[in-house]
Amino acid sequence: MTEARQAAAAPMRIFVRGLIGLLIALPLMALLLIAGAWAREAWLGARPIPSEAQAATPASIERGAYLARVANCAGCHSVKGGAPMAGGLPLGTPFGTLFSSNLTPDPETGLGRWSADEFWRAMHHGRSRDGRLLYPAFPYTSYTEMSREDADAIFAWLRQLPPVRQTAPAHQLGWPYRWQTALAVWRLMYFTPGGVPSQDQPGASVTTGGAEADGLALARRGRYLVRAVGHCAECHAPRNRLGALEDAAGLRGGWVGVQGWIAPSLADPHAAGVQDWTEDEIRQWLQSGWSPRAAALGPMADVVAESLQHLSDGDARAMAAYLRGLPREEAQKAAFKPAPPGQLGLGRLVYAKYCADCHGDQGQGRRIGGQPAYPPLAGNRAVTLEAPQNVLQMLAGGGYAPATKAHPRPFGMPPLRQVLSEAEMAAVASMIRQSWGNQASPVTEQDVLRLK
Amino acid sequence: MPGLLIAAALGLGLSAASPARAQAGEAPPTVSASASAMASSAEGGPRPLRPLTDDIAERIQACTLCHGPQGRATPQGYFPRLAGKPAGYLFNQLQSFRDGRRHHALMAGLLRNMSDDYLREIAGYFAALDVPYPAPAPSGLSAEQQARAERLVLQGDPSRRVPACTACHGPSMAGRQPAIPGLLGLPRDYLVGQLGAWRNGMRRAHAPDCMAGVAKALSTDDVALVASWLAARPAGAHPEPASAERLPLACGGLSP
């Protein structure tokens, strides 16, 4: 009997000892992690800056203005109708709302007291002038690969803007996200500063090595523009639960902040991959927001209007060459699941009434003056993306392709949520996703209700 | 009484995005409701598609879902008529929606990436449309309310520094070129919504924002009366030509 009782007590003892061990070990491990994270920050902060700041010249200011366009600094640091680059735009994230900072040279509220070295440290290491760790909503995770010369040029341009006294509201973040130590641990796990102190206009100067070398140089410049300056991965790559990019270079598609749009995969030719486009079609699309193959809509229309339409021809070609050469990765297609016949029937009624006049009775799209004015829906990648958000956003809010220098008078689509119920929107979305050879998953009323 | 309703409309008019569907007099009946009509047309084979033309009329088709064909929305519902308004006024409004001086999520979404040139072309198109006005809605005001509204509109209230509407918007209240809008032929709910938005700063015009001052000097009851009275007036006159005459208030955004 006693032996049996002892035998029964043994696992209990092991459990209690284990528990005590864990109670001691876990805080110890957490302390070690925190100490390690801060030690690394101290080490990173103490590393010498590997190159000298470039003095501002009219040429560097002009180049900085161009680079600021390509990096679309204004997309976050300017509020519509407000003073340029004065910050204050709320940026929704799953962790809370951040407010962009004032980049004008105001000494109190902007960058007035910053040096070029301090600006470089922010871009490359993600640390503010006072040493504070910056939130990666500021995409230093991409800018860390920007060359010192380019960062200096942007700084030179910012310095000569009119100063604006405007304090950004405080970030609204819950614990632990507002805790700098959490950010240090996050950076330990997910952020490594780039190793490219100087990569001035990579590729731009190599023009005499024959066609193959030129092609390589072009793609290298494109890689730099896509990965560092353009920071495309910040939307076009997936993020993990802690908001860190998963294989940024893969550009396998992600979410656009909390705007409710998908940034489709650039690796997959069935999503937004351009492996099968000509370099010229891609260049045209980037600079005008439009090509015979597709139009830029939603948040990408903003990017074209604010940034990409200003690309030089050479840089647009470089980006096109790099994007075209991305490794092709086609996502596994789920087994086709037809929508209920009743829903498709309702969808056909909605389509005939509201859609057919522009998109054609067979989803073939319609042309004006020989050019596509209203895109075909048959075989349209934006329609058949696995996730239905983008097509629902278009149905609900409508929209115009961006008005650009090369495509100044775009055609548009009305916001159908003014006249369609959620059930009708889901029905017509299912119908266009499953007609004329399209084979995408059906859409439910819940999908529409979940729309932001 | 109307007062309560108006208080609600004041709130609604500001966001206007979702109540719009319920209120849109122009909005076609829901598809399910008109299913039988669709089916019969389907029996007769596919109907011919709308002919497309390479012009601005085709490019503004997206606007007509709410503002009606040729921008001639009726006084029923919420959406304002655009046809025949002064071009400068329409351009200022398009720009304000794009740049955040006026707030309407759908308008902002549609206009966000348009250039000033394109907005000017769109404004010019609607301004040049000369299409008839439909009959106005009955005002539903009592004789006493009618008299109060009429006094405010035609004489203003000097004690509150509120000028007569007609002092700026013209004796026929059809507006004045290039940038003062007409006040007739608009839905009552829209007028209430706009004056309400000006009262609480949700609608702004170029500085100095004279209408903000006027709207803030009015009570919600005044807003309700004036809106009901205006919406019940027959419309049809054209905007007055531009003139160098001084306005009783300093207003921004009036020069082209």
Contacts between the chains, C-beta under 8 A, distances in Angstrom:
chain1	res1	chain2	res2	distance
A	79	B	100	7.5
A	80	B	98	7.2
A	80	B	99	5.3
A	80	B	100	4.7
A	80	B	112	7.9
A	81	B	99	3.7
A	81	B	100	4.1
A	81	B	101	6.3
A	82	B	100	7.9
A	289	B	113	7.8
A	301	B	112	7.7
A	301	B	113	5.1
A	302	B	112	6.8
A	302	B	113	6.3
A	304	B	113	7.6
A	305	B	112	7.8
A	305	B	113	3.9
A	346	B	31	7.1
A	346	B	32	7.0
A	349	B	31	5.2
A	349	B	32	7.9
A	349	B	35	5.8
A	349	B	38	5.0
A	350	B	31	4.9
A	352	B	38	6.1
A	352	B	42	7.2
A	353	B	28	7.6
A	353	B	31	5.8
A	353	B	34	7.5
A	353	B	38	6.4
A	354	B	31	7.9
A	356	B	49	6.3
A	357	B	49	5.4
A	357	B	50	4.2
A	358	B	50	7.9
A	358	B	61	7.4
A	360	B	49	6.9
A	361	B	46	5.3
A	361	B	49	6.5
A	366	B	49	7.3
A	366	B	52	5.9
A	368	B	52	5.1
A	368	B	53	7.3
A	368	B	54	4.8
A	368	B	58	6.9
A	369	B	54	4.6
A	373	B	52	6.6
A	373	B	58	7.5
A	397	B	105	7.9
A	397	B	106	6.3
A	397	B	109	4.9
A	397	B	110	7.9
A	398	B	62	5.7
A	398	B	106	7.4
A	398	B	109	7.3
A	398	B	110	6.1
A	399	B	109	6.2
A	399	B	110	6.3
A	400	B	62	7.2
A	400	B	110	6.1
A	400	B	111	7.9
A	400	B	113	6.7
A	400	B	114	6.6
A	401	B	113	7.8
A	402	B	113	3.7
A	403	B	113	6.1
A	403	B	114	4.8
A	403	B	115	4.5
A	403	B	117	7.9
A	403	B	118	4.7
A	408	B	115	6.4
A	408	B	117	6.7
A	408	B	118	6.3
A	409	B	56	7.7
A	409	B	59	6.0
A	409	B	118	6.0
A	409	B	121	7.3
A	410	B	59	7.6
A	411	B	58	7.0
A	411	B	59	5.7
A	411	B	61	7.8
A	412	B	59	7.0
A	412	B	60	8.0
A	412	B	61	7.4
A	412	B	62	3.9
A	412	B	110	6.5
A	413	B	62	5.7
A	414	B	61	7.3
A	414	B	62	4.2
A	414	B	63	7.4
A	414	B	64	7.4
A	414	B	65	3.8
A	414	B	66	7.5
A	415	B	62	7.9
A	415	B	65	7.2
A	415	B	66	7.9
A	415	B	106	4.6
A	415	B	109	7.2
A	415	B	110	7.0
A	416	B	65	7.4
A	417	B	21	7.4
A	417	B	106	8.0
A	418	B	20	6.0
A	418	B	21	5.5
A	418	B	24	6.5
A	418	B	27	6.4
A	418	B	65	6.0
A	418	B	66	5.6
A	418	B	106	7.3
A	419	B	21	6.8
A	419	B	24	7.6
A	419	B	27	5.1
A	419	B	28	6.1
A	419	B	30	7.4
A	419	B	65	6.5
A	420	B	30	7.6
A	420	B	31	7.2
A	421	B	30	6.3
A	421	B	32	7.9
A	424	B	30	7.0
A	424	B	31	5.5
A	424	B	32	7.2
